Amino acid sequence: MIRAFEVKATFHPVLRLPGKGEFSANTPKLGSGGKSAKIALLITPTKTVLMTIPYWRLSSFYLCYFAALGGFIPYWSLYLKESGFNPVQIGELSALLVGAKIVAPNFWGWIADHTRKNLRIIRWTSFFAALLFAGFLAIRKYNEFAWLTVVFSFFWNAPLPLFEAATLAHLKAESQRYSRIRLWGSVGFILAVLGVGRLLDSQPVLLLPVSVTALLALTWVATVITPQARYETQDDAAPRWQKIVMQTEVLAFLLVYVLIQMAHAPYYVFYSVYLKEHLYSTTLTGLLWSLGVVAEIVLFLFMKGLLRRFSLRGILLASLGFSVLRWFLVGNYVDHFSLLVFAQLLHAASFGGTHIAAVHFVHRFFGPKHQAKGQALYHSFSFGFGGMVGSLFSGQYWEIYGSHIVYTVAAISSGMAFMIAFLWVGRKGEAAR
């Protein structure tokens, strides 16, 4: 019988034949041939065993990808406004940006699951995303922005869900460690938000595409140094893709995340414009964005312990409850700085908590065989369809009804998500606990 053990040391197993003068220890007999192997363990007592997980290389992708997002999302509406577009057009362009997520992740996820070439797809789509974004420097008309936005988004929305699947493939049974890798994305987001915000306080916002293109190029570099994961052998007995998707719990889960991203859309599209209308500086706007992500990082640091103590269902429901409160405060107390700060701290729940729960639910629902398609489906329904509907709604009604009504609808959307999740999502897992 071979027993598994853990030694807090760096060790190098060396196979030696008996009688060669090497330090060795007899191992139990393997098989029925009566022969035994001798293994020498060269131990350095003060060092820790190196992880087989490429932690820093995986983390570097999240750092760079979300740095690009942090340099892009908070300031893109300001860039579009400076380029001469009105709120309706800004909402439409934002809807096109996220609407491509409905198609792109599913297209690339289907290819990845059939070819097992996830990393190659991630690298090429990251490269073309950086190349295409540079095109915003050369265009001015609305139609040109619309077409380039769609094509850019088709490539840009491919890497993240595929990389989520790749990360989980590296982690295998240690999926609870995902949050410790993902938190570097939050760090990158903060650094970019603060850095670009500081830059735009002294430089024209029309320079934004230069900064974002550079960050997208770094994302591509991060994909080049990331190793390919070894995927588990596909289980032919695994349920068919269509059968998984049509389960009531999975359909309810997808609807919940559509509503969550509908609620977040006015935040992503108009939050910076909203603060500027209330006389907040670009630097302070960047600080408020960053504060939310700092809270998210703190949650990620403690998420491993929370996942052991609480069910995914409990984490999701608590996060949705805090989401309702957050959007109510944003819509009604923008001139009360302390409450606005508190609302930003709730980003840890409204995004961080719901996203971690989603990644683990998808991992549970779809298994190794359909993991890339499952992550893609989650991204396309939530960030794609939900983000598109929310962007269109907020763009159409921002000036007609005002920010108060738009964020109140966001709070209602989060409340509806809470009720659906309470009724249908995670009950089986909770019963198993």
N, C-alpha and C positions, 0 to 999 in steps of 0.2 A: 504494500500500500504506500503510495506516495503522498506525503503530507505537504500542504502549502504553508509557507511561513513567510514572515516579513522581517527583514533586517534593516535597521536604519544605518546603512553603510553603502558605499559604492563597492559593488562586487563584480568580479569578472569570472564566470565559470570557464574552466580550462579542462578539456578532456585529455587525459593522459593514460597511456598503457601502463600496467603494473611493472615495477622493476626498473623504471627509467630515472629514478633518483628525484622525482618531484614529490612535494608534499601533497598528499591525497587522502581522501576519506571514502570508505566503501559506501556505495549506495545500495539500496535494496535490489534484489534481482528483478530484472524486467523480462517478462515473457517466460516461456517454458524451456528455453535453451540451456539454463543453468549458468549462463555467463553473467558476469557483473561488470559494471563500468565504474571507473574511478574518476572523481571530479575534484579538482583543486579550487578552492575559493580564496582568491587574493583579496583581502579585506582591508579597507582604509577606515578605521573605526570612527572618525570624526565627521564623515560626510554622509549626506542623505542619498538614498537611491534616486537616480534620475528618472523622471516620468517618461513614459513612452509617448505621452500626448505632447505634440509640438505646441505648447502653451503660448509662447511668445510669437510664433509665426501666425497662429490662428488669431491671437489678440491684435496683431499689427493690422490685419485686414479690417477688423471692426474699428480700430483707432482711426484709420485713414478713411474708410467709407463714411463713418458718421461725422468725421471732420468735414468732409465734403458736404454732407447734409447740413451741418451746422453753419457752414459758410454760405449756404444756398437758401434754405427754407426761410429763416427769419428775415432775410433781406430781399428776397426775390420780388415780393409785392412792392417794396419801395423802389426797386429797380424798374419794374413795369410801370409804376406810377410816374417815375422820372422820365420814362421813355414815351410818355404821353397817353397811356391807356387809362380808361375810366374804370370804376369799380366793377361794372358788369363784365367788361373785357378781361379784367384781372381775374375775376372769378371763373370765366370761361377758360382762360389759359391755364389756370391752376387745375381746373377739372380735367383738361386734356392731359396735363402732366401726370395726374394720379389715375386717370381713366385708362391709360395704357397698361396699368397694372392688372386690369381685368383679363387681358389677353396674354401679355408678355410672360408673366411667371408660369402660367399653365403651358404655354408653347415650349419654353425652355425646360421646364420641369419634366414634361413628357419625353423630350429628347434625352435629357440626362438620365432618367430612369431606364430608358431602353438601351442607351449606349454605355452607361457607367463612365462617361467622360465628363463628369461634373466640373473638374478643375479646368479642363481645356475650354469649356463653355464660359466659365467664370472669367478666365483670362481674356478671351477674345471680346466678350461683351463689355468688360471693364475698359479695354483699350478703345473700342469704338465710342463708348460713352464719353470719354475724355476728348476724343477727337471731334465729336459732333458738338459738344458744348462750346468749344472754341468758336463755332459758327455764329453764336449770338453776338459776337463782336462786330460782325459784318452786315447785320440786317437791321431793319427799322420798321417795316410794315407789319400790320397785324397778321395778315395771311402767312407771311414768312415766319413769324414767331410761332404761329399755330402749327404749321407743318414741321418745323424743326423741333418743337416741343414734343410732338408725337413720336418722331423718329428717335430722338435722343432718349425719351422715356422708355421706348421699347427695349433698348439695350441696357439702360441704367437700372431698370427694374428686374433684370435677370440675375445679377450676382448674389444679392442678399439671400433670397430664399434657398438658392442652391448651396450657398455657403453655410446656411443654418443646418441643412441636411448633412453637409460634409463635416461640420463641427460635431454633430451628434454621432456621426459614423466614427470619428476619432475617439469620442468619449465612450461609446458603446454603453456598458452597464452603469457608467458613472455620469449619467446625464444631469444629475443634480449639480455638477461642477460647471454647467453651462453659464450660469450667471456670473461666475468669476472671470470668464473669458469675455462675455458680452459687456461687462462694465467698462472695458477699455473703449468701446464705442461711445459711451457716455463721456469719458474723459476727452476723446477726440472732439466730440460735439462742443463741449465747453470751451476748449482751447480755440476752436475755430470761431465760435460765436463772439468770444471776447476779442480775439485778434482782429477779425473782420470788422466788428463794431467799432473798435478803436481806429482802424484804418479809415473807415467811412466817415468818422467825425472830422477828419482832416483832408480827405480825398473825395472826389465826386463818386457817387454811387454807380455811375456808368462804368467804373473799373471792376465791378463785381465779377463779371465773367472771367477775367484774368485770374483772380484768386481761386475761383471754383474750379477752373480748368486745371490749375496746378495741383489742387487737392485730389481731383479725379485721377490725374496722372500718377500720384503717389499711391492711390488705391490699386491701380493696375500693377505697380511695382510690388505691392504687398501680395498680390495673387501669384506673382512669378516665384516668390520664395516659399510659398505654402506647399507642403507635400500632399500628394494624393492619398486619400484615406483608403484603407482596405475594407471593402464592403463585405458584409456577411453574405454567405451563399443564400440565394433567393429560395424561399420556402414555397414550393409549388402548392402546398395545402393552405397557404394564406388566402383570406377572403378576397374576392374580386374587388377591384377599385370601385365599381358602380355600387356594389352591395354595401361597402363601407359608407360611401357618401350619402346613400339614401336612408341610413339609420336616423331615427328621430332625434337622437342626441346630437349627432353630427350636424344635421340641418339646423337645429336650435343653436348650436355653438357658432355656426357661420353667421346666422342672423344676429346673434349677440354682438359679434365683432364688426358687422356692417354698421350697427347702431353706435358702437363705440367710436368708430372712425368718422361717422357722420358728425358726432359731437365734437371731435377734435378738429374738424376741417376749418371752422371759423378761427380757431386758434392758429393753425398753421398758415392760413391765408391772410388774415387781417389783424393778428395780434400786434404786430409791429406798427401797422398803420393806426390801429386803435390807440396805442400808447403815444404815438406822435401827435395825434389829434388832441390828446390831453396833456401835451407839452412835456412829455418825457424825452430826454436826449437819447441819441443813438447808443451811447455808451451805457446808460442806465437800462435801456431796452435790452441790450446784450447781457447785462448783469442779471436781469430778471429771467431771461431765457436760461442762462447758465445756472441760476439758483434751482430751477426745476430739475435740471439734469444732475446737479450735485445731490439732490434728494434721491433721485433715481439710483445714483451710484451707491449711496448708503444702503438703500434697499437691496441692491444686488449683492453687496458684501454680506448681508445677513440672510439672504434668500435660501442658502443651503440649509441653514438651521430651521428657517421657517417651513421649508418643504418637509422636513422631518417631523415637525411638530403639528402642522396644520395640513388639511387636505387641499388639493388644488381648487376644489369647489369653494372652500372657505376663503381662500386667498382671492379668488375671482369675485365673489360676492362682496367682500369687504372693499376691494378696490373699486367696484362699481358704485357702492354707497358713497365713498369719498369723491368719486367723479361727479356725482350729482351736486354735491356741495361745492366743488371747485368751480364749475361753470356758472352756478348761481352767484358766487362771489365775484367772479370776473365780470359778469354782466351788470352787476349792481353796485360794485364798490371800487371802481377803477380809480377814484379820487382819494381813496383811503389806502395809503401806501402799505400800512401794516397788514391789512386784510389781503391786499394784492400779493404781498410776500407770502402770506400763509397759503393763498390759493396756488402759488407756484410750487410750494413745498408738496402740495397734494399731487403734483405731477408724478411723484414716486408711485402713487397708487393708480392714477388714471391711465398712465402709459406703462410704467415699469411693472407694476403688479399684474395688470391685464396681459401684457406681452409675455412675461415669463410663464404665466398660467397657460397661455395659448400655445407656446412652443412645446410645453410638456403634454398638453392635451393632444396636439397633433402627433407627437411622438407615440403616444399611447394608442390613438385611433388607427394610425396607418401602418405602423410597423416598418421594418427595414425595406421590404419589397416596394412599398409605395411612398417612402418617406419624402423624396424630392417632390413628387406630385402633391403630396399632402401639404408640405410647407408652401408650395406655390399656390395651392387652392386657398389656403388661409390668407396669404398676402393679397391675392387677386380679389377676394371677396371683401376683405376688411379695408386695406389701404387703397385698393383699386376701386371697387364699386362703392363702398361706403364713403371713401374720400372724395370720389367724383360727385356723388349726390350732395354731400355736405358742402363742397366747394361751389357747386352751381347754386344751391339754395342761399348760401351766405352772400355770394356775389349779386344775386338778383334782389335780395331783400335788405342788404346792408344800409343802403341810402333810403329805401322806402319806409322801413319800419324801425331802423336804428339798431345799434349794437345790443341794446338791452334785450330786445325781442329775439335776436339771433342767438345770443348766449343762453337765454331762457329755454329756447327750443333745444339747444345742446344739452341742457340739464334734463329736460324731459326725455330726450333720446337715451341718455344714460340710465334714467329711471326705468324706461321700457326694457333696456338690456338687462337690468337687474331682475326684473320680474320673469323674463324668459329664462335666464340662467337659473333662477331659483326653482322654477318649475321643471326644467328638463336637462340641465347640464350637470354632470358629475355625480349624480345620485348613486350610480352603481359603484363608483370608486369610493364614495363616502361609506356606503354600506359594507364594503370590503374591509375598511379600516376598523 
